[in-house]
Amino acid sequence: MIALGIETSCDETSVAVVKDARKILSNEVASSIKFHKQYGGVIPEIASRMQLETISEVAASALREAGIKLNNIDLISVTCGPGLLGSLLVGISFAKALSLSLGIPLLGVNHVHSHFYANFLQGKIISLPFVALVVSGGHTSLFYVRDFDKIEVLGETYDDACGEAFDKVAKILGLGYPGGPLIERLALRGDPKSIKFNCSGTKNVLDFSFSGIKTAVLYHIRKLEASRCGDMDKQIRNICASFQYTVVETLAKKAILACKMKKVKSLLLGGGVVANKALRERLASISVKEGLGCHLPSLGICMDNAAMVAGFASQLFKKGYRSNLYLNTDLN
């Protein structure tokens, strides 16, 4: 089976062709991030306008790269949420038009669930059930996955998502946008044990909260500025290292705890923040220590992309799931 995937949940415009739910034939991604940098975050109107202008060409490029014609496609799959409303509508409308005009089945899927499915696009054999941790700019969630259509939420963020917290801390420190790579780079030259930061506690032990640590960073930098600390560059490096260390430890401990509670042997990661080297290394090392198999998507498919959408949709399609032309956005 050959599936065409469409992903437009945020600032990327992506179209991919995936065969038999696992083999990527093409995965084209166009990003509008350079237009958002000056604003310190994604501007929904800019994102959706760029997607509207580029989606046809991105789709054509994906088909050329795959060596596939539209009449060879068996399924049109598209992210229907969560995400930015205007951006999602661009992708859904394009998918509906293709489905209606070509008579090809349509299926809308959950963007967050697609992120952990990225691990299945790398030729890995992963047994069910497993625990999945998705860490991105808009979501931080733990799932118990018994099957691709039997997914239980174990924990999620009360406030800021992990990637959002990285962006906000970077803004507080005057580093720029997007914050994750900038903080990671500076953290390499900082002391992760120099400042004692903590993530806020949660009623559900598997939930997350990152707003408290973001505020702690704000108060700490204000204190340093008031005291006119001599080597501010060194202090910022230490803040980045300590912030990143605390966040990574929180994610790792809760992910391992979820695996123990559900008595699974595999932990899957997904989402843009999983490109962070410190997080990848910590999850890999602690999983070995706990006797768990840790599965990490390659850097190329950590970020939003349509291959994960097409692959995940293919699995659901085989189980009998379908959408119709009344398919709408699902922002939850």
Secondary structure, 3 states (H helix, E strand, C coil): CEEEEEECCCCEEEEEEEECCCEEEEEEEEECHHHHHHHCCCCHHHHHHHHHHHHHHHHHHHHHHHCCCHHHCCEEEEEEECCCHHHHHHHHHHHHHHHHHHCCCEEEEEHHHHHHHHHHHHCCCCCCCEEEEEECCCCEEEEEEEECCEEEEEEEECCCCHHHHHHHHHHHCCCCCCHHHHHHHHHCCCCCCCCCCCCCCCCCCCCECCHHHHHHHHHHHHHHHHHCCCCHHHHHHHHHHHHHHHHHHHHHHHHHHHHHHHCCCEEEEECHHHHCHHHHHHHHHHHHHCCCEEECCCHHHCCCCHHHHHHHHHHHHHCCCCECCCCCCCCC
